[in-house]
């Protein structure tokens, strides 16, 4: 039994330092995607920043500047809400 104690300890360390924070981050990401609404500024996985125009079940439509082009993305392509407090 004592021979397996170091392996169990290493497993616990990996769980608390790697897997648990990743699960928490994934949960926060999913909550953010579910709460998207028209008017939110977002950044996609490709680095495109735009304003949400409409939200469907699996897709969103973003208005991208400077020409106000509308692009359709999968909801899962949104990585974060854009920080618009410092911009005009």
Long-range contacts (C-beta under 8 A, 24 or more apart in sequence): 29-79, 32-78, 32-80, 32-81, 33-75, 33-76, 33-78, 36-60, 36-75, 36-78, 40-81, 41-81, 41-82, 41-84, 42-78, 42-79, 42-80, 42-81, 42-82, 43-78, 43-79, 43-80, 43-81, 43-82, 44-73, 44-77, 44-78, 44-79, 45-77, 45-78, 45-79, 46-77, 49-82
